[in-house]
Amino acid sequence: MMCGTGPWLSVCVTLLVLFPGDLASFTAENRSASDICSTHTIIPGPIGDIGGKGETGEFGKPGKEGPLGPKGIKGEFGDLGDQGLLGKIGPIGSKGDKGYKGLDGLQGGKGKAGSFCDCGRYRRAVGQLDLRVSQLKSSLKFFKNVIAGIRETDEKFYYIVKEERNYRDALTQCRIRGGTLAMPKDQATNSLIADYISSMGLLRVFIGVNDFEKEKQFMYTDNTPVQSFSSWKDGEPNDGSGYEDCVEMLSTGAWNDVDCQLTIYFVCEFVKKAQ
């Protein structure tokens, strides 16, 4: 049996269960269960004892970050790190000033008196010497161009050194020989060196071009800029590795920037002395 509605419903049901005799008497007197619940107010009982401590709840969400603390005390110096990468090669220095003229030497003694000149005989000897000199020049040219493999223009000789060297060593080796790394400054010279490389069965050699002083501003080894002529391969120079500051020439005559620590053959040039 149920009675009433609202907050006292559960209390009313409990009374009906605990006092069935009273309920019968009320029913006998034609009073419904809803009348009982509506006319008898139930007073709340006393406050119960304090319950036991519950279990620890879950961790809450992280709070906001606080303000930055004061700057800490400067720490001690750490251990010395590994040595860094090798830096770029510096530019070649300029030619030094000409030295002072030395002191005059002591005057030589008086020479012996000359003898009578048989000019005809000497003229024949000079003529024979001139012929011999001409033959020697022809032989020397054959030796330079065919046997030694030297190439030449009206002003310079070019010689490929078959020693694998990095760029710095190649510069030094050319200077020891009295020249410098080749500097092709026109198409004719560039083609001559390219044909020289190809005829020697080589693929590439170092030439005297670099951008040591400023990136992408290439200079010859005599410190003149590469301006009026160049022969770059398509897409070059690109500084692919980040250290490509030196230049090689391929057998096709094309230029390519490469790492200066690369070791390959190189071509030197020598200025012809005045005859």
C-alpha positions as CSV (number, residue, x, y, z in Angstrom):
1,M,0.0,0.0,0.0
2,M,1.2,3.5,-0.8
3,C,0.0,6.9,0.3
4,G,0.5,10.5,-0.3
5,T,3.1,12.3,-2.4
6,G,6.0,14.6,-1.8
7,P,9.0,14.5,0.6
8,W,7.2,12.5,3.4
9,L,6.2,9.6,1.2
10,S,8.9,7.2,2.5
11,V,8.1,8.1,6.1
12,C,4.4,7.4,5.5
13,V,5.1,4.1,4.0
14,T,7.2,3.2,7.0
15,L,4.4,4.1,9.5
16,L,2.0,1.9,7.6
17,V,4.3,-1.0,7.9
18,L,5.1,-0.5,11.6
19,F,1.5,0.0,12.7
20,P,-0.9,-2.3,10.8
21,G,-3.5,-2.3,13.6
22,D,-3.8,1.5,13.6
23,L,-4.1,1.4,9.8
24,A,-7.0,-1.1,10.1
25,S,-8.8,1.1,12.6
26,F,-8.4,4.1,10.4
27,T,-9.6,2.2,7.5
28,A,-12.6,1.0,9.5
29,E,-13.5,4.5,10.2
30,N,-13.5,5.2,6.4
31,R,-10.3,7.2,6.5
32,S,-7.9,6.7,3.5
33,A,-4.1,6.3,3.8
34,S,-3.6,9.7,2.0
35,D,-5.6,11.4,4.7
36,I,-3.3,9.9,7.3
37,C,-0.2,11.2,5.6
38,S,-1.7,14.6,5.0
39,T,-2.9,15.2,8.6
40,H,0.1,13.8,10.6
41,T,3.3,15.8,10.3
42,I,6.5,13.9,10.9
43,I,9.2,15.8,12.9
44,P,12.8,15.1,11.8
45,G,14.9,13.1,14.1
46,P,18.1,14.3,15.9
47,I,21.4,14.9,13.9
48,G,23.3,11.8,13.4
49,D,27.0,11.2,14.4
50,I,29.7,12.6,12.2
51,G,30.7,10.1,9.6
52,G,34.1,8.6,9.0
53,K,36.7,10.3,6.8
54,G,36.2,9.5,3.1
55,E,38.8,8.1,0.7
56,T,41.2,10.5,-1.0
57,G,39.8,11.9,-4.1
58,E,41.5,12.1,-7.5
59,F,44.2,14.7,-8.3
60,G,42.8,17.9,-9.5
61,K,43.9,19.7,-12.7
62,P,47.3,21.4,-12.8
63,G,47.2,25.0,-11.8
64,K,48.5,27.9,-13.8
65,E,52.2,28.5,-14.1
66,G,53.6,30.9,-11.6
67,P,55.7,34.0,-12.4
68,L,59.4,33.5,-13.4
69,G,61.8,33.4,-10.5
70,P,64.8,35.6,-10.1
71,K,67.9,35.1,-12.3
72,G,70.1,32.4,-10.8
73,I,73.8,32.7,-9.9
74,K,76.2,32.4,-12.9
75,G,77.5,28.8,-13.0
76,E,81.1,27.6,-13.4
77,F,82.7,27.3,-16.9
78,G,81.9,23.9,-18.6
79,D,84.5,21.6,-20.1
80,L,86.2,22.6,-23.3
81,G,84.2,21.4,-26.4
82,D,85.5,19.6,-29.4
83,Q,87.4,21.5,-32.1
84,G,85.1,23.1,-34.7
85,L,85.2,22.7,-38.5
86,L,88.1,24.1,-40.4
87,G,87.4,27.7,-41.4
88,K,87.7,29.1,-44.9
89,I,91.1,29.7,-46.5
90,G,92.1,33.3,-46.3
91,P,92.8,35.3,-49.4
92,I,96.3,35.2,-51.0
93,G,98.4,38.1,-50.0
94,S,99.6,40.8,-52.5
95,K,103.0,40.8,-54.1
96,G,105.6,42.4,-51.8
97,D,107.5,45.6,-52.6
98,K,110.7,45.5,-54.7
99,G,113.8,45.4,-52.6
100,Y,116.5,48.1,-52.5
101,K,119.3,48.0,-55.1
102,G,122.5,46.5,-53.7
103,L,125.9,48.2,-53.5
104,D,128.1,48.4,-56.5
105,G,130.7,45.7,-56.8
106,L,134.5,46.3,-57.1
107,Q,135.8,47.4,-60.4
108,G,137.2,44.5,-62.5
109,G,140.8,44.4,-63.7
110,K,141.8,45.5,-67.1
111,G,141.3,42.9,-69.9
112,K,143.8,41.5,-72.3
113,A,144.3,43.1,-75.6
114,G,142.1,41.6,-78.4
115,S,143.4,39.7,-81.3
116,F,142.8,40.3,-85.0
117,C,139.3,39.3,-86.2
118,D,138.8,36.9,-89.0
119,C,135.2,38.1,-89.6
120,G,134.4,35.8,-92.5
121,R,135.1,32.7,-90.5
122,Y,133.1,33.9,-87.5
123,R,130.2,34.8,-89.7
124,R,130.0,31.3,-91.0
125,A,130.2,29.9,-87.4
126,V,127.4,32.3,-86.3
127,G,125.3,31.2,-89.2
128,Q,125.8,27.5,-88.2
129,L,124.9,28.4,-84.6
130,D,121.7,30.2,-85.7
131,L,120.7,27.1,-87.7
132,R,121.4,24.9,-84.7
133,V,119.4,27.1,-82.3
134,S,116.5,27.0,-84.7
135,Q,116.7,23.2,-84.7
136,L,116.9,23.1,-80.9
137,K,113.8,25.4,-80.6
138,S,111.9,23.1,-82.9
139,S,113.0,20.1,-80.8
140,L,112.1,21.9,-77.6
141,K,108.6,22.7,-78.9
142,F,108.1,19.1,-79.8
143,F,109.2,18.0,-76.3
144,K,107.0,20.5,-74.6
145,N,103.8,19.8,-76.6
146,V,104.1,16.1,-77.3
147,I,106.3,14.5,-74.7
148,A,105.8,16.7,-71.7
149,G,102.3,17.6,-72.7
150,I,102.7,21.4,-72.1
151,R,100.3,23.7,-73.9
152,E,101.1,27.3,-74.7
153,T,99.7,30.6,-76.0
154,D,101.6,33.6,-77.2
155,E,102.1,34.8,-73.6
156,K,101.9,31.7,-71.3
157,F,102.7,28.0,-70.8
158,Y,100.1,25.6,-69.2
159,Y,101.1,22.4,-67.5
160,I,98.9,19.8,-65.8
161,V,100.6,18.4,-62.7
162,K,99.5,14.7,-62.2
163,E,99.7,14.9,-58.4
164,E,96.5,14.7,-56.3
165,R,96.5,17.7,-54.1
166,N,93.9,19.9,-52.3
167,Y,93.5,23.5,-53.4
168,R,95.9,25.0,-50.9
169,D,98.7,22.5,-51.8
170,A,98.0,23.0,-55.5
171,L,98.6,26.7,-55.1
172,T,101.9,26.0,-53.3
173,Q,103.1,23.5,-55.9
174,C,102.5,25.9,-58.8
175,R,104.4,28.6,-56.9
176,I,107.3,26.3,-56.2
177,R,107.5,25.6,-60.0
178,G,107.5,29.4,-60.7
179,G,103.9,29.8,-61.7
180,T,100.4,29.9,-60.3
181,L,97.1,28.0,-60.8
182,A,95.8,28.5,-64.3
183,M,93.4,31.5,-64.7
184,P,91.4,31.1,-67.9
185,K,90.2,34.7,-68.6
186,D,88.9,34.2,-72.2
187,Q,87.2,31.5,-74.3
188,A,90.4,30.7,-76.2
189,T,92.4,29.9,-73.1
190,N,89.5,28.0,-71.5
191,S,89.1,25.8,-74.6
192,L,92.9,25.2,-74.8
193,I,92.9,24.0,-71.1
194,A,89.8,21.9,-71.7
195,D,91.3,20.2,-74.7
196,Y,94.5,19.6,-72.7
197,I,92.5,17.9,-69.9
198,S,90.6,15.7,-72.4
199,S,93.8,14.7,-74.3
200,M,95.4,13.6,-71.0
201,G,92.5,11.3,-70.4
202,L,91.4,13.3,-67.3
203,L,87.9,14.4,-66.1
204,R,88.7,17.4,-64.0
205,V,91.5,19.6,-62.6
206,F,91.7,22.6,-60.2
207,I,92.0,26.0,-61.7
208,G,92.9,29.3,-60.1
209,V,89.4,30.6,-59.2
210,N,87.9,30.8,-55.6
211,D,85.5,32.8,-53.4
212,F,87.6,32.8,-50.2
213,E,87.1,36.5,-49.5
214,K,83.3,36.8,-50.0
215,E,80.7,34.1,-50.7
216,K,79.6,34.0,-54.4
217,Q,82.1,36.6,-55.4
218,F,84.6,34.5,-57.3
219,M,88.2,35.8,-57.8
220,Y,91.2,34.7,-59.7
221,T,94.4,33.9,-57.8
222,D,95.9,37.2,-58.8
223,N,93.0,38.9,-56.9
224,T,91.1,40.1,-60.0
225,P,87.3,39.4,-60.1
226,V,85.7,37.0,-62.5
227,Q,83.6,39.4,-64.5
228,S,84.0,39.5,-68.3
229,F,84.3,35.7,-68.8
230,S,83.2,32.6,-67.0
231,S,82.2,29.1,-68.0
232,W,80.0,27.8,-65.2
233,K,78.2,24.4,-65.6
234,D,74.4,24.7,-65.6
235,G,73.2,25.2,-62.0
236,E,76.6,26.2,-60.8
237,P,78.0,27.6,-58.6
238,N,75.6,26.2,-56.0
239,D,77.8,25.7,-52.8
240,G,76.2,22.3,-52.4
241,S,78.0,21.2,-49.3
242,G,78.4,24.7,-47.8
243,Y,82.2,24.5,-48.2
244,E,82.5,24.7,-52.0
245,D,84.8,27.7,-52.2
246,C,87.2,26.4,-54.9
247,V,86.7,25.7,-58.6
248,E,87.5,22.8,-60.9
249,M,87.4,22.7,-64.7
250,L,85.9,19.6,-66.4
251,S,87.1,18.1,-69.6
252,T,84.2,19.8,-71.4
253,G,85.5,23.2,-70.3
254,A,82.7,23.8,-67.8
255,W,83.5,25.1,-64.3
256,N,82.1,23.7,-61.0
257,D,82.5,24.9,-57.4
258,V,83.9,22.1,-55.1
259,D,85.2,21.6,-51.6
260,C,88.8,23.0,-51.3
261,Q,89.8,19.8,-49.3
262,L,89.1,17.7,-52.4
263,T,92.4,16.1,-53.8
264,I,92.7,16.1,-57.6
265,Y,95.2,17.0,-60.3
266,F,95.7,20.7,-61.1
267,V,96.9,22.9,-64.0
268,C,99.6,25.6,-63.6
269,E,100.3,28.5,-65.8
270,F,103.7,30.2,-66.4
271,V,104.4,33.6,-68.0
272,K,106.8,33.4,-70.9
273,K,109.9,35.4,-70.4
274,A,110.9,38.0,-72.9
275,Q,113.3,36.7,-75.5
